[in-house]
Amino acid sequence: MRRYRTAPNLTPIWVLIAVNLIVYLVTLADSSLINSLGLQPSSLADRPWTMVTNLFVHASFGHILFNMLALLFFGGFTARLVGEWNFLAVYFAGGMLGNIFYMIMAPSHAVAVGASGAIFALGGALMALAPKVKVIVFPVPAPLPLWIAVIGGFFILMIIPNVAWQAHLGGLVLGLGAGELLKRKRQWRL
């Protein structure tokens, strides 16, 4: 038996998207804010707020476009399955664990920005909650299992220069664990 919300409230997702867009526009006007709000392991003691603010900063139009589209897709599906509070918990916990992975594995002088760790947490949670769901991924002309799309996306991003794959990995690990916990708590599968 499937048990999930039929009409999710997407307000938290739209608020996250709006905040990301506002921060992006502000950093377009003053690019020095990217370094002030981005996570740099070597300066975390001086700028602890960057553990959260870097989740709202994006380096380019393509970066924010793809992250916000993924947030809308994964976020809507996750919120529908587990509710808004669980969605927000997975999102922010995934972003934080992604940042921790980044601080442990990345060069200490590199600056990380973006919501990708949090979004990979949503993807990981969905992999655990709905492993048989199929998705369309442009430009692939046929539906793929969600897990192939998420893992494939991770490996593709891992080989692109200047991408914080460590944050993606941390978010994915958190999401898989959270998805398993939520699945056991609710005892259902898709």
N, C-alpha and C positions, 0 to 999 in steps of 0.2 A: 504494500500500500504506500502510495506517495503522499507525504505530508509536507507541504510547504505553502507559503503564502501565495495566493493567486494574484493579489494586487499589491506589489511591494511599493513602499514609499521611497522614491528615488531622491528625496530631498538631501540626505547626507551625501550622496554621490554628486549631485549638482552643486552643493556647497563646496565640496573638495575641488571639483572642476573649476568653479568660479575663483576660489582662492588661488589655485595654480595659475589660472589665466591672469589674474590681477598681478601676482608676483612676477610672472613672465613679462608683462607690459612694463612694470616698474623697473625690472632689470634691463629692459631694452633702453629705457631712458637713462639709466645709470648702471653701466656694466660692472662697475667696481663692487656693486652689491652681490654679485655672483660669488666673489671670493669671501665677502663678509658673511654670507648666509650659507655657503657651501661647506661641506664637512672636509676638513683637512686634519688627518690624524695628529700631525705634529703640533697643531695649535688648538686641540680640543680643550685643554686645561684653561686656556685663555678665552675660548668661545664655546662654552658647553651647549648653548642654544642651537648650535649647528647640527646636533643630533636629530633635531626635529625640523628646523628650517630648511635643511637641504632637501627634504622631501617635497618642497613646494617650489624649488628653483629648477629651471630647465635651461639647457645650453643653447638650444636652437628651436626654430619653428617645428621642424620635423620631430625633434625629441618630445616636445610637449604635445604635438598632434597625436603621435602614436601612443604615448602614455595615457592621454585622456580618452582616446578611443578604447584602449584596453581597459581602462578604469570603468568606462561606461558598460562595456560588455561583461567583463568579469565581475564588476561590482554589482550590477543589476541582478545577475544570476546568483551570486553569493548571497546578497541581501534577501532575495526571494526564498532561498533555501534555508537560511539560518537566522534571518532577522537582522535588523539594522545594527543593534548593539554588537552582536557577534561579528558582523561584517566589519564594523569599525575596529573592533579588537584585533581581528586578523590583519587588517590593513596596517594599523599603526605598529603592532607587535612585529609584523613582517618587515616594516621599514626600519625599526630599531635593530632587529637581529641582522638585517642586511647591512646596516651601518657598522655593527660590531664585527661582522665578517670582513667588511671593507677595511676597518682599522687594523685588524689582525694580519690581513694578507696583502694589502696594497702598499705601495711606497708611501712613506709618511708625509711627503711633501705634496702628493697629488690631491686635488680637490674633487670631491664627489657631489654631484647634484642629480636630482630627479627622483621620481616616485616609483622607479622600476622595481626596487626591492619590495615595496609594499604591494605592487601589482603582481609580482611573481608569487607573493604569499597568497593572494586571491586565486591565482592559477593553480598553485599547489593544493589549496584547500578544495578547489573544484575537482582536481584530479582524484582526490581521496573520496569526495562526496558523490561524484557523478562520473565514474571512470568510463562508462559506456557512451557518454554523450559525444556526438559528432559535431564538428564545427567546420565552417568554410574559412579558409585562410587564403587571402589573395596572395599570389596569383594561381595557387593550386586550384584546378577546376573541379575537384571532387571533395566531398566531406571527408575529414580526417578525425580519428579519435582525438578527443581533447588532450589526452596525455601526450600524444605525438606532437601536437601543435605546441604545447608548452615546453616540452623537453627539446624539441627541434628549435624553437625560438631561443631557448637558453643557449644551445650550442652555436647557433648562428651568431648571436650577440657576443658570445665568448671570444670569437675569432676577430671581431671588429676592433681595430685599435681605439684606444681611449674610451672604452666602455667599461664601467665598473662591474664586471662579471661577478666579483666577490659579493656585492650587494644583492645581485640577482640570486645567487646561490643561497645566501642567508635567508632571503625572503621565501624562496622555494622550500627550503628545509622547514621553516616555521609553518608555512602553509600546509605542507603535507602532514605535519604533526597535528596542527590545529584541526584540519579536516578529519583526520582519524578520530580525534577526541570528540568532535561534534557528531560524527557519524555514530559512534558508540553511545553517546548521550541520547541521541534521538532514535537510534536503532532502525534506520532505514537506508535504502540504497536506490540509486537511479541507474 
